[in-house]
Amino acid sequence: MPAAGAPWLLALVGRHALVTSLFALRHRPALAHATLLALAATQSRGGDGGEPGKIVHEVRHGELAHFGQVPYGRYYGAVDTTPLFLVLLGALTEHTGDDKLARRLEPQARAAVDWMLGDGGLTETGYLRHRADDGAPAGQGWRDSPGTLCAADGTRATGAVAAAAPQGYAYAALAHTARLAATAWSDPALADRLTTAADDLRTRFRTDFWLAEPDFPALALDGAGRPADALASDAGHLLWSGLLDPDRARRVGRRLLEPDFFSGWGVRTVAAGQGAYHPMAYHRGGVWPHDNAILALGLARYGLHDQARTVTSALADLAAHTPHRLPEAVAGYPRTTQPAPVPFPHASAPQSWSAATPLALLTAAEDPPQEQFTPRPRAPGPT
């Protein structure tokens, strides 16, 4: 199974292992099998720093963890690893046509669904939520540096935040698990319940997250339900997951390739021209290859093949400037003024989901495109 990266993250990091395994699924499915078993074995049972059913974010071993010189051996501070675990389990089952692992991990998968619907907040608040203030970690999704869940002017979202990307993962997780319930587990009642939950989430998201004037999804909702209106690349994750209806998805996909987003080396994490943007900010202006690979998969999913090829070409050019080892991230300076990509000095190299990005791009380039890692969206209901 993949470690996250070197030198800072040479460890099991749930999010990185899951995304890397999804990227590599059609080429090296053994990674997915091993990742699922490792994360099932470290799933929280409660009383270990996590809530029952939650999938671990990070596992550390060795002297520093044993003697408390790092604050944890197992850390469960991620809102997105649990739905991604279910997405990978469903995608692996569909890819191989073999439901043995899905049947073996049925107890862990059901516990993960229970966490999403319970402690994760999906039933009570309508969304997966986490706190990004009051001393809590800066963010519990892939945007985990301080202040990255914010408004366009840079104002930080406070309270129990619902970030956009994890809602897409939740939608895909519910859809995948509904399929497993109907087939591998022979539980049609659960399948119907999860299908209804997925449809309801999609309807709520369309109402609560959509920003009418920019015609674009908000980056997050704060604890009071107010949208954090920064225009951000997480919209590409919504395309990947299938949460958006086709018309909106295509408009969003085209918007992400406009110059304020697209640097020439890839799509920036935050569009230029906003108060939140800085080209040397990790999650507020930088360009991440794995983030762009997710976007490319989402673009292909909705038939935006020219845009997917533009992203792929940019990443290939980036790789040519970095001895064909894609970095974790580069700065968001435009290619028109910086003829070579500007690196981040503390980025991991190598890094697992960047290393697997070319495999995701191969999947996005399939002609005709096959179903990606999440079920196809249904026809949209009435608006």
C-alpha positions as CSV (number, residue, x, y, z in Angstrom):
1,M,0.0,0.0,0.0
2,P,1.2,3.5,-0.7
3,A,2.8,5.8,1.9
4,A,1.9,9.5,1.5
5,G,5.3,10.9,0.6
6,A,8.8,11.7,1.6
7,P,10.3,13.1,3.7
8,W,7.5,14.5,5.8
9,L,4.7,11.9,5.3
10,L,6.4,8.6,5.0
11,A,3.5,7.0,6.8
12,L,0.0,5.6,6.3
13,V,-2.1,8.7,5.6
14,G,-5.7,7.6,4.8
15,R,-6.6,10.3,2.3
16,H,-3.4,9.9,0.3
17,A,-3.6,6.1,0.2
18,L,-7.2,6.2,-0.9
19,V,-6.8,8.7,-3.7
20,T,-3.6,7.1,-4.9
21,S,-5.3,3.7,-5.0
22,L,-8.3,5.2,-6.9
23,F,-5.9,6.8,-9.5
24,A,-4.1,3.5,-9.9
25,L,-7.1,1.2,-9.8
26,R,-7.3,0.2,-13.4
27,H,-3.5,-0.4,-13.6
28,R,-2.6,-1.7,-10.1
29,P,-5.7,-2.8,-8.3
30,A,-3.6,-4.6,-5.7
31,L,-2.9,-1.2,-4.1
32,A,-6.7,-0.7,-3.5
33,H,-7.0,-4.2,-1.9
34,A,-4.1,-3.6,0.5
35,T,-5.2,0.0,1.3
36,L,-8.7,-1.1,2.2
37,L,-7.5,-3.9,4.5
38,A,-5.1,-1.6,6.3
39,L,-7.7,1.1,6.8
40,A,-10.3,-1.4,7.9
41,A,-7.9,-2.7,10.5
42,T,-7.3,0.8,11.9
43,Q,-10.9,1.9,11.8
44,S,-12.0,3.6,15.0
45,R,-14.1,1.6,17.4
46,G,-14.4,4.5,19.8
47,G,-12.2,5.4,22.7
48,D,-9.1,5.6,20.6
49,G,-9.3,9.2,19.7
50,G,-11.9,8.6,17.0
51,E,-15.6,8.1,16.7
52,P,-16.9,4.6,16.0
53,G,-16.7,3.8,12.3
54,K,-14.4,6.6,11.3
55,I,-11.5,5.9,9.0
56,V,-8.0,6.9,10.3
57,H,-6.2,9.9,8.9
58,E,-2.7,9.1,9.9
59,V,-0.8,6.3,11.6
60,R,2.6,6.7,13.1
61,H,4.9,4.1,14.5
62,G,8.3,4.1,16.2
63,E,10.0,5.8,19.1
64,L,8.6,9.3,18.7
65,A,5.0,8.0,18.6
66,H,5.6,5.6,21.5
67,F,7.1,8.2,23.8
68,G,4.6,11.0,22.8
69,Q,7.1,13.2,21.0
70,V,4.6,13.3,18.2
71,P,1.1,13.8,19.4
72,Y,-0.4,10.6,18.2
73,G,0.1,7.1,17.0
74,R,-3.3,7.1,15.3
75,Y,-5.1,10.3,14.4
76,Y,-8.7,10.5,13.1
77,G,-8.9,14.2,12.3
78,A,-10.2,13.9,8.7
79,V,-13.8,14.3,7.5
80,D,-13.1,12.8,4.0
81,T,-11.3,9.5,4.6
82,T,-14.5,7.7,5.6
83,P,-16.5,8.4,2.5
84,L,-13.4,7.8,0.3
85,F,-13.0,4.4,1.9
86,L,-16.5,3.5,0.8
87,V,-15.9,4.9,-2.7
88,L,-12.7,2.8,-3.1
89,L,-14.5,-0.4,-1.9
90,G,-17.3,0.1,-4.3
91,A,-15.0,1.1,-7.2
92,L,-12.7,-1.9,-6.7
93,T,-15.7,-4.3,-6.6
94,E,-17.1,-2.8,-9.8
95,H,-13.7,-2.9,-11.5
96,T,-12.9,-6.5,-10.7
97,G,-16.4,-7.9,-10.7
98,D,-15.5,-9.7,-7.5
99,D,-17.4,-9.0,-4.3
100,K,-15.4,-11.1,-1.9
101,L,-13.6,-8.2,-0.3
102,A,-16.9,-6.2,-0.1
103,R,-18.5,-9.1,1.7
104,R,-15.5,-9.5,4.0
105,L,-15.5,-5.8,4.9
106,E,-19.2,-5.5,5.2
107,P,-19.1,-4.8,9.0
108,Q,-16.5,-2.1,8.5
109,A,-18.4,-0.5,5.5
110,R,-21.6,-0.5,7.5
111,A,-19.8,1.2,10.4
112,A,-18.4,3.8,8.0
113,V,-21.9,4.6,6.7
114,D,-23.2,4.8,10.2
115,W,-20.4,7.4,11.0
116,M,-21.3,9.5,8.0
117,L,-25.0,9.5,8.9
118,G,-24.4,9.9,12.6
119,D,-21.2,11.6,14.1
120,G,-20.2,12.8,10.7
121,G,-23.3,15.1,10.7
122,L,-25.0,14.0,7.5
123,T,-28.4,13.3,9.1
124,E,-28.5,16.0,11.7
125,T,-27.0,18.9,9.7
126,G,-27.4,17.7,6.1
127,Y,-23.7,17.7,5.5
128,L,-20.4,16.2,6.6
129,R,-18.9,18.8,9.0
130,H,-15.8,19.5,11.0
131,R,-14.6,22.4,13.1
132,A,-11.8,24.5,11.6
133,D,-11.4,27.0,14.4
134,D,-11.2,27.2,18.2
135,G,-7.8,25.3,18.3
136,A,-9.0,22.5,16.1
137,P,-7.0,21.4,13.0
138,A,-7.0,24.0,10.2
139,G,-8.9,21.7,7.9
140,Q,-9.9,18.1,7.8
141,G,-10.0,17.7,4.1
142,W,-7.2,17.9,1.6
143,R,-7.1,21.7,2.1
144,D,-5.6,21.4,5.5
145,S,-3.4,24.6,5.8
146,P,-4.7,27.5,7.9
147,G,-7.4,29.7,6.5
148,T,-7.9,27.8,3.3
149,L,-11.7,27.4,3.8
150,C,-12.5,31.0,3.2
151,A,-14.5,33.7,1.4
152,A,-13.3,35.4,-1.7
153,D,-11.7,38.2,0.4
154,G,-9.8,35.7,2.5
155,T,-12.1,35.8,5.6
156,R,-11.9,32.4,7.3
157,A,-15.0,30.2,7.7
158,T,-15.7,29.5,11.3
159,G,-17.8,27.1,13.3
160,A,-18.7,23.6,12.1
161,V,-17.7,23.9,8.5
162,A,-19.2,21.9,5.6
163,A,-16.5,21.9,2.9
164,A,-17.7,21.3,-0.6
165,A,-15.4,18.5,-1.7
166,P,-16.3,16.0,1.1
167,Q,-20.0,16.4,0.2
168,G,-19.2,15.1,-3.3
169,Y,-17.3,12.2,-1.7
170,A,-20.3,11.5,0.6
171,Y,-22.6,11.5,-2.4
172,A,-20.4,9.0,-4.2
173,A,-20.0,6.9,-1.1
174,L,-23.7,6.6,-0.6
175,A,-24.3,5.6,-4.2
176,H,-21.5,3.0,-4.2
177,T,-22.6,1.5,-0.9
178,A,-26.2,1.4,-2.1
179,R,-25.0,-0.8,-4.9
180,L,-23.0,-3.0,-2.5
181,A,-26.1,-3.3,-0.3
182,A,-28.3,-4.4,-3.2
183,T,-25.8,-6.9,-4.6
184,A,-23.0,-8.2,-2.3
185,W,-25.0,-7.8,0.9
186,S,-28.5,-8.7,-0.3
187,D,-30.0,-5.8,1.7
188,P,-32.5,-3.9,-0.5
189,A,-33.8,-1.9,2.4
190,L,-30.4,-0.4,3.1
191,A,-29.9,0.1,-0.7
192,D,-33.1,2.1,-0.9
193,R,-32.2,4.1,2.3
194,L,-28.8,5.1,0.9
195,T,-30.1,5.9,-2.5
196,T,-32.6,8.3,-1.0
197,A,-29.9,9.8,1.2
198,A,-27.7,10.4,-1.9
199,D,-30.6,12.0,-3.8
200,D,-31.5,14.3,-0.9
201,L,-27.9,15.4,-0.5
202,R,-27.7,16.3,-4.1
203,T,-30.9,18.4,-3.9
204,R,-29.7,20.2,-0.7
205,F,-26.3,20.9,-2.2
206,R,-27.8,22.5,-5.3
207,T,-29.8,24.9,-3.0
208,D,-27.3,25.7,-0.3
209,F,-23.9,25.8,-2.1
210,W,-24.8,27.4,-5.4
211,L,-23.6,31.0,-5.9
212,A,-25.9,32.5,-8.4
213,E,-23.9,35.5,-9.6
214,P,-20.6,33.6,-10.4
215,D,-22.7,30.5,-11.4
216,F,-20.3,28.4,-9.3
217,P,-20.3,26.3,-6.1
218,A,-19.1,27.8,-2.8
219,L,-16.0,26.4,-1.3
220,A,-17.8,25.7,2.0
221,L,-20.6,26.7,4.3
222,D,-19.7,28.1,7.7
223,G,-21.3,27.0,11.0
224,A,-24.2,29.3,10.4
225,G,-24.8,28.0,6.9
226,R,-23.3,31.1,5.1
227,P,-21.4,30.3,1.9
228,A,-17.7,30.9,1.8
229,D,-17.6,32.3,-1.7
230,A,-14.0,31.8,-2.7
231,L,-13.8,30.4,-6.3
232,A,-11.7,27.3,-5.8
233,S,-10.6,24.2,-7.6
234,D,-12.6,21.9,-5.2
235,A,-15.4,22.4,-7.8
236,G,-13.4,19.9,-9.9
237,H,-13.9,17.3,-7.1
238,L,-17.6,17.8,-7.4
239,L,-17.4,16.9,-11.1
240,W,-15.3,13.8,-10.2
241,S,-17.9,12.6,-7.7
242,G,-20.9,13.2,-9.9
243,L,-22.7,15.4,-7.4
244,L,-23.5,18.2,-9.9
245,D,-26.2,17.8,-12.6
246,P,-24.8,17.7,-16.1
247,D,-25.6,21.3,-17.2
248,R,-24.1,22.9,-14.1
249,A,-21.1,20.5,-14.2
250,R,-20.2,21.5,-17.8
251,R,-20.5,25.2,-17.0
252,V,-18.2,24.7,-13.9
253,G,-15.7,22.6,-15.9
254,R,-15.4,25.3,-18.6
255,R,-15.1,28.0,-15.9
256,L,-12.1,26.2,-14.3
257,L,-10.1,26.5,-17.5
258,E,-10.4,30.3,-17.7
259,P,-7.2,32.3,-17.2
260,D,-7.8,33.3,-13.6
261,F,-7.9,29.6,-12.7
262,F,-5.6,28.1,-15.3
263,S,-1.9,29.1,-14.9
264,G,-0.5,27.2,-17.9
265,W,0.9,24.5,-15.6
266,G,-2.5,23.5,-14.3
267,V,-5.5,24.9,-12.5
268,R,-4.9,26.9,-9.3
269,T,-6.4,26.0,-6.0
270,V,-8.0,29.5,-5.9
271,A,-8.7,31.7,-8.8
272,A,-6.4,34.7,-9.2
273,G,-7.8,38.2,-8.6
274,Q,-9.5,37.3,-5.3
275,G,-8.4,38.6,-1.9
276,A,-7.8,35.0,-0.9
277,Y,-5.3,34.4,-3.7
278,H,-1.5,34.3,-3.5
279,P,0.6,32.3,-5.9
280,M,2.8,31.0,-3.2
281,A,0.0,30.0,-0.9
282,Y,-0.2,26.2,-0.6
283,H,-4.0,25.9,-0.9
284,R,-4.9,29.5,-1.9
285,G,-3.2,29.8,-5.2
286,G,-0.8,26.9,-5.7
287,V,-1.2,24.2,-8.4
288,W,-1.4,20.6,-7.3
289,P,-1.1,17.8,-9.9
290,H,-3.4,15.4,-8.0
291,D,-6.1,18.1,-7.8
292,N,-5.8,18.6,-11.5
293,A,-6.0,14.9,-12.1
294,I,-9.3,14.8,-10.2
295,L,-10.5,17.7,-12.4
296,A,-9.4,15.9,-15.6
297,L,-11.4,12.8,-14.5
298,G,-14.4,15.0,-13.8
299,L,-14.1,16.8,-17.1
300,A,-14.0,13.5,-19.0
301,R,-17.0,12.2,-17.0
302,Y,-19.1,15.1,-18.4
303,G,-17.8,14.9,-21.9
304,L,-15.5,18.0,-21.7
305,H,-12.6,16.2,-23.5
306,D,-10.9,19.2,-24.9
307,Q,-10.7,20.7,-21.5
308,A,-9.4,17.4,-20.0
309,R,-6.7,17.3,-22.7
310,T,-5.7,20.9,-21.9
311,V,-5.1,19.9,-18.2
312,T,-3.3,16.7,-19.2
313,S,-1.0,18.6,-21.6
314,A,-0.2,21.2,-18.9
315,L,0.8,18.5,-16.4
316,A,2.9,16.7,-19.0
317,D,4.8,20.0,-19.5
318,L,5.2,20.4,-15.8
319,A,6.6,16.9,-15.5
320,A,9.1,17.7,-18.2
321,H,10.5,20.6,-16.1
322,T,10.7,18.4,-13.0
323,P,12.7,15.3,-14.3
324,H,9.4,13.5,-14.9
325,R,8.6,13.4,-11.2
326,L,5.5,15.4,-10.7
327,P,5.9,17.5,-7.5
328,E,3.3,17.7,-4.7
329,A,2.6,21.3,-5.8
330,V,4.0,24.3,-7.6
331,A,3.3,28.0,-7.2
332,G,0.4,29.6,-9.1
333,Y,2.5,32.1,-11.2
334,P,1.2,32.3,-14.8
335,R,3.3,30.5,-17.4
336,T,3.2,33.6,-19.5
337,T,5.5,35.4,-17.0
338,Q,7.3,32.4,-15.5
339,P,8.7,30.1,-18.2
340,A,9.5,27.4,-15.7
341,P,7.3,26.3,-12.8
342,V,8.2,27.8,-9.4
343,P,8.5,25.0,-6.8
344,F,7.4,25.0,-3.2
345,P,10.5,24.5,-1.0
346,H,8.9,22.2,1.5
347,A,6.8,20.0,-0.8
348,S,7.1,16.3,-0.5
349,A,9.2,14.5,-3.2
350,P,8.2,11.9,-4.1
351,Q,4.6,12.1,-3.2
352,S,2.1,9.2,-3.8
353,W,-0.9,10.9,-5.4
354,S,1.3,13.0,-7.6
355,A,3.2,9.8,-8.6
356,A,-0.2,8.2,-9.5
357,T,-1.5,11.3,-11.4
358,P,-0.4,10.0,-14.8
359,L,-2.4,6.8,-14.3
360,A,-5.5,9.0,-13.5
361,L,-4.8,11.0,-16.7
362,L,-4.7,7.8,-18.7
363,T,-8.1,6.9,-17.4
364,A,-9.4,10.3,-18.2
365,A,-8.1,10.0,-21.8
366,E,-9.9,6.7,-22.6
367,D,-11.9,6.9,-25.8
368,P,-14.8,6.4,-25.4
369,P,-14.6,7.3,-21.7
370,Q,-15.6,4.5,-19.4
371,E,-17.4,5.1,-16.2
372,Q,-15.0,6.7,-13.7
373,F,-14.7,5.8,-10.1
374,T,-18.2,6.9,-9.0
375,P,-21.6,6.0,-10.5
376,R,-22.9,8.2,-13.2
377,P,-25.2,11.0,-12.1
378,R,-28.9,10.5,-12.5
379,A,-30.9,12.9,-14.7
380,P,-31.5,16.0,-12.7
381,G,-34.8,16.5,-11.0
382,P,-36.9,19.6,-11.1
383,T,-35.0,22.8,-10.1
